[in-house]
Amino acid sequence: MLRNELEQIVQEIQKVATSRACYPHSHGTRANFRKTMEQLEQNHAAMREDVDSIKFKMDKLLELFQTLGTKENTTRLEENT
């Protein structure tokens, strides 16, 4: 169960990390500059959402590791007693 959740989180993070495309070179006119800036602003907003999503997933991942560590410690204590 934990392994499946971990794999799913890692896959989603990889997908987000590789989803942003580069822009082809365009002529430096004011209109193209304005379009490029608007596109960059949209991408930054989308990237902020992606980063927030990744932060949430990393927190969940940390929680899973802590749970796994707690279970491991509990099992070791039970074996020693």
N, C-alpha and C positions, 0 to 999 in steps of 0.2 A: 504494500500500500504506500509506504513512504517513498520507496524507490520509484514507483510510477509517478507520484506527485513531483518528485525531484526531477525526473526526466522530462516531464511536461513543462516545468518551469524553465529548465535549461533550454529546451527547444524554443519556447516563446521568446526568451531573451535573445537567442541567436537570430531568430526571425526578425526581431525589431532592429538588431544591430546591423543586419545586412539589407534592410528594406529601403534605405535612403539612397537615391540615385544622384549622380553628378550631373551638372548642367553643361550643355554644349556651349561653346563660345558664341557670342552674338556681337553684333556691331554696337559700339558704345554710344548710341543715340540716347537722348533724354527719355524717349518713350520706352526703349528697351531697358534702360536703367531702372525706370519706374516699375516696369513689369517684373524685372529681376528682384527688386527690393520687395515688392508685394509677395512674390513667390517665396523669398527667403523668410519673410515674416510668417507666412503660413507654415513653412517648414519648421521654423523655430517653435511655433505654437504646438504643432504636432509632436515635435521632439520633446517638448516639456511634458506633454501628456505621456509619451513613451517612457520618459525618465521617471515620472511619478508611478507609472505602472510597474516599471522595473524595481523601483524602491519598495513598493508593496510586495512584489514577488520575492525580493531578497529578504525582507522582513519575515515573510512566511517561510522561506528556506531556512533562515536562522532559527526560527521557532521549531522547525522539523528537526534540525540538528540538535537543538537543546533537548527536545523530547527524546530523541534517540540516545543522547548521552545520559539523560536521567534514567531511562530504562536500563541501559547498560550498567550504570552504577548500582542500581537497585538489584539487578540480577547478580552482580559480583558480591554485594553485601549478603544476599541470601545464600549464595554458595559458600561463603566464608563462615557463616554461622551454623 
